[in-house]
Amino acid sequence: MTQLYSAAAAPLVCTLAVLFKMSLSVDHVPMLLWSTQRSQWNLDTALHEGHVVSAQELTVLLQPVFTQNSRNLILFLHDTEILQSSPSSLVLPAVDCEATKYLLSFLLESGYWKLTNITNLDVSQLEVNTSEPNLLVVQLQPLVSGLNEISTLEAVAENEKIIGRLTMDLQERGIHFSVIYTAVRPSRISRRTDVVRELRRQLMATEEDDSLSYPPLNVTAGNDICILFYASNFSLKANSSVLIDLTNATFVMQNVDISSSECSDINTTLSLKYTKPVNGISSLEIRFLMTNKFYGGSARNWSTLDSVEIVQDGEKFAKFNVSVISAPAEYSFHCQLVGTSNLYPARLIPSNNEAKNWDVFISRLQIQGFNIENNQFSYASDCTGFFTPGIWMGLVTSIILLWILAYGIHMIMQLTTNSRFDDPKGAALSVPQTE
């Protein structure tokens, strides 16, 4: 039986990781395919450097999946890292994003699969009927941009465990299967390395931002768009264990019900309803409540995201208060990281006990609920303040150094010379003890 985790695959793993990093800034992603049957693919197939596999070419390469004796397929979907391989694998360094975006739909249309979505992986309860084709879709834990390297490595290690548990369990049962490991869309690699620069603006230079890999979610009132919502990563974690990645369902597949959203000139509510997002949760609704108020101090209207609410199965109600998410009413709001973590510049603060059971991760959030023109985001007001930690550190250090300099000058100015001096040609100078 093929061993998926072997030392011989290490060079291939490193190569694939490098290829993925090279591909993040363009509209293609790498793909890794392997199988427990060594003759699944022709490994001598030449792939020229720089060649991007199109949707038509990918269809041809996937044909062995549909013609194998045991039609069991595992689809691992990820956003950022690919770190697995096997002795019998096919590496596609660059696959067109249009092909990977609709990969799941293509697989479902290509055969009569029994679809099983796996999020909270418990292989002991996983039932696989080998008498019919099975398609197991595993949404891996997303890597939130902007966190430190340790947090990223921990997320990667957790994904490694998920892949290892599932594949090894199926092998122990004697079930043959094929695996497709890829990402739905490319991500951006930041050229900045420390956390502070990732969370704050660069005042002396700007970095070009990527174009959106998918359009923002919009809510219409009549013929006009009244709410725009975008995020590069939109994920929740329930009870610190069940990860719910809603990015694809919200923006790519758009398997979300927004009919309960409300728009007005004063109050706006963005309602996102999901049906069975993960095993064990039949329904999930997320509400973003925004208001538009006039503030006399600034003599203008400001739009504010007041709270975020999560309703699970129509019963469990969690509410979060929101900090520093506001913008002039004519602008949209943008923030690199929003969530429940203390590391994020914009925080969601639990308002009741139920909210403490949820962790929220939103990266590159942009939202607008008022005064939308030309059906697109207005100028974005960012959550980053002007005085960054680096500026504050520089100011405090400068003040301390100036104080030391002033104290030194003051002490020098207090120095006085003697009023009388000893003359070697005259009598010895006598200084009374009283002076």
N, C-alpha and C positions, 0 to 999 in steps of 0.2 A: 504494500500500500504506500502511496506517495506520502512522504514526510514534508509538511508544508513549512516547517520551521527548522531549517538546517543551516549549518555553517557555510555550505557551498553556495547558498543563495545570498550571502552577505554582499559580494560585489554588485550583484544585480539590484539589491536594495539601495545601496548608495547611489548607483547610477540613476535609478528611478527618482530618488529624492532630489538629485541635482536637476534632472529634467523637469521635475514638477516646479521647482523654484524658477527655472528659466521660463516656464510657460505661464506663470501667474499673471504677468502684465499684459497678456494678449488674450484673444478670444479662443483659446483652446486649452484643454487639460489633458494630462496623461491618463492612460487606462492600463490596468493590469488584469490579465485573464489567466487563470490556472485551473487545473483539473486533477482529479485523482487518477485519471487515465492518461498515461504519458503520451499516447499517440493522438491526443485531441487536436493539436495544432501543428502545423509545419513550422518548426522553429527556424528553418533556413530562409524563411521569407524575408526578402530584403526591404528595409524601410530606409529611404534616403533621408539624409539630414535636412531638416527644415520642412519636410513634407507633413502636411496636416491631413489626417485621415478624415474624409468626408463621410456624410451619413450613408451614402450608397456603398462606399468601401467598407464601412463598419458593418453594414448588413451582410456583406459577403464573408467577412471575418467571423461573424457570429453564427454562421450556418452550422458548424460542428456542434454547437449547443443544442440545436433543434434535431440533429440527426443521431446523437449518441444513444446508446442502449438505455442508460438510466438518465431520464430527463429530470434531474434535480438541479436547480440553479439558485445560487445565493448572490444577491446584489447588495454590495456594501456601498453606500452613498456617503461621501464626505465633502467637506468644504476646503480643506487646506493641505492635509498631509497624506501621503501614500507611502507606507513603510513595510509592505509585505511582499513576499515572493515565494516561489517554489521551484523545484527542479524542472517541473513541466509547466512553463508559463510562457505567455506571449505578452511582450511589452510594447505598448503603443505610446511613444513619447508625446505625441500631439494629436488629439482628437477634437474635431470641430465641436464647439459648445452647442451648436444647434442640434448635433447628433446626440450628445449626452443629455441635453435638456428634456428630450422626448424619448429617452431610452426606455423608461418604464412603460410608457404607452406602446412603444414599438414591440416590446417583449410580450405584452398582454395580447396584442393583436396577432402575434405570430404563432400562438399556440393556445391550447386550452389548459392554462395553468391554474393550479390552486394557489391563490395569492395569500401569503401570510406576512403581515407587517410586524416586525419585531423591534421594540424599543427598549422596554425593560427586560433584558435578556435573562431568561431562566430556562436553561437547556433541559433541566430535569422534567419540565412540564411541556416541552415542545414535542408535538406529535407530527410525524412525517409518514404519510401513506405512500410507500414506494410503488404502489400499483398504478399511480397516476402522476402526471408531471407536477412538480412543486416549485413555486417561485417564492423564495424567502427574501424579503426586502428589509435590510437593517440600516436604520439611520444612526450613523455614528455620532459621537459627541462632538459638537462644534468647537473650534479653537477660537476664542474671542480675541480679536486683535487688540493690542494695547497693553496686555498683561505681561508680567515678567516671564523670563525664560523658564523658570521653575514651574510656573503654572501651566505653561504650554507643554512642557515635557510630561507633567502629570496627566494632562488630557490625552496626550498621545499614548502614554502607557496604559491608560484605561481603555482606549480603543483597541490596543494590542490584546488586552485581556479578553475583550468581547469577541474579537475575531478568533482568538485561540480557543476559547471555550466552545464556541459553536462548531468550528471545523473539526476539532479533536473529538467532540461528542459524536458527530455524524460518522467520523471514521471508526470510532469504537463500536458503533452499531453496524458497521459494515455497509454503510450507504455511500454509493458513489455520487459525486456531485461536481459541478463546475462553479467557478467563482468569477464574478466581474467586480473589480474594485476601481472606482473612479469618483470624480467630483461632478456635481451638477453644473458648476460655473467656476470660472477662474476668480482668484482673489488678488488683491494688491499686496506686494511685498514692500514694506516701508524701508527706506534707506536709513532711517533713524533707529538707533539701538537702545537708548535708555528710555525708561518709562515716562519720565517727566516730559521729554520732548514729544513723546507720542501723544500725551494728553494735552499739551499746550501748544500755542501758536509759536511759529518761528518768526521773530520780528524782522530779521534782516533778510530773509529769503523765503520764498514760497515753493511748495512742491506741487507739481501738476497732479491733479486728481483724475482718477479713472472716470470714464463715462459709465453711466449706470448699466449694469449687465442685464437688467430687466426694468421695465417701467414701474413707477410707483403705483400703489393701490389707490384708486380714486372712488369717491362716493358722489353720486350725482343727485341734484334736486331739480327735477324738471329736465331741462336741456343743459344746465350748467353744473360744473364740478364744484362741490362745496367743501370737500375734504381731500387732502392728499397725504399719503403716508408711505414712507420708504425706510427700509433698514437692510443693511447687508447681512445681518444675523439677528434673528428674532427667536429666542429660545427661553424655555422655562424649565425649572427643575422642581418637582414635587417631593417633599419629605426628604430632600437631599439625596435622592436615589433615582427617581424616575425622570429621565431627561425627555423633554418634549421640544423638538425642533420644528418650529412653525414657519420657517423661512420659505421653504418650497411651497407649502400649502397656501401661504398668503400671497406670494408674489409671482411664483413661477407657474404652478398648477392652478392657483386661485381657487382652491377647494375650500372657500370660506364664505359664510353667509354674512352680508353686510346690510341686510334689509332693515335691521332694527336701528341703524344709525340715524341720527337726527341732526338737522342743520337749522340755524337761525342766526340773526345778527348779534345775539347776546350769548347764547349757550349752544355748544356743539358737542355731540357725543358720537365717537367712532366705536361701533360695536362690531366685534369680530367673533363669529360663532363657528366652532369646529365640531364635527360629528366623529366620535371615536378617534381622537388624535393619537391615542396609545391604548394598549390593552389595559382594561380596568377603569377607564374613564369614558363614559358614553357620550358626554357632551361637555364642551368647555367654551365659555364666553369671556372675552376680554374687552373691557370698555375703557376708552380714553375720554375723560370729561374735561372740556375746555370752556373757558369763559372769555368774554370780550368786555372790558371795563374801561371807563375813563378815569385817569388819575390826574388830579389837579397839579401835583408837584411837577410833572413833566408836560402838562397841558396837552396830552394826547391819549389815545386809546391803546391799551396793551392787551394782547391775547396771552392767556396763561393756561398751562396744563395743570389743573388743580389736583386731580387724583386719577389713579388707575385701579380698576376693579377686576377681579377674577371670580367667576362663578362656575363652580364645578358641579356637574350633574344637576343643575338647577337648585341645589341646596346649600352647598358650602360656599360662603361668601367671604372673600378676602379683599381688603381695601388698603391701598397704599397712598400716603400723601407724597407729593412731589416737591422737590426743591430745585430752585433756579431754572425752571423751564418756563421762560416767558420771553416775549418778543413784541416789538411794536406791531399793532394790528395789521399793518400793511405788509409785514415780513413773515417769512416762515422761520421755524426754529430748527437748528442743527446742533447735534452734539456727537462727538466721536464715540463716547461710551455712556450708556444709561443703564442703571440696574440697581440691585439691592446691595452691591458690594461697596464697602467704604472707600475703595480705590477709585471709584468712578466720580467724575466731576459733577454729574447730575444723578442724584440718588432717588430711589423709590423707598420710602420709609414706611414700614409696616404700621398700620393704624389699628388693627385688631389682632387677636390671637391666631386666627386662621391664616392671616397674611404671613405669619412667621414660618409657616410650613412651605412657603414658596420662595424660590430664587429666580430672579428675572435677569436676562442678559440681552441687551439690545446694543448693537454696534452700528455706528454711522446713521443714527436716527435723524430723520428730517420729517417734520410734520407741519401742516398748515390747515387751519380750520376756518379761516375768515379771509375775505377780500382776495380770492383767487382770480387772477386775470390770465387770459389766453390759455387756460387749462394747464398751467405749469406753475412750479414753485416760484415764489417771489424771492427777492434777495434774502439770504439766510442770516439771521442773528445767531451767532455761535455762543455756546455755553462757556467758552474760555474767557476768563477775565484778562484785562490788559496787564495787571501786575502779576506776573508769573512767580513761582517760588524762586527762580533764579534772580529775578529783579529784586525781590525782597531780600534775598541773601546778600546781594551786592550792596544794597542801600544800608543794611545793618552793619556790614563789614566796613563800609566807607565811614559811617558815623563813628564807629569805634576807633578807627585809625585817626580820624580828625580829632577826636577827644584826646587821644594819646599825644598827638602833635601839639595841640593847644596846651595841654598840661606841661609838656616839656618846655615849650616857649615861656610859659608862665614861671616855671622854676628857674629858668636861665635869667629871666628879668629880675628875679629876687636876689640874685647874687650881688654882693657889695665888696668893695676893696677896703684894705686897711686905711685908717685915717693918718697913721704915722708909720714911718719906716726906719729901720736901723741904719745909721751912717757909719761906715767902717772907719772914717777918719776922725770921728768925734767920740764922745763918751757913749758907753753902752746904753742902749735903750732899756729903761726900766718900766715894766708894766705892772702897776699895782694890782693886787688880787681883786680889788673892788671893781675894776673896770672890766 
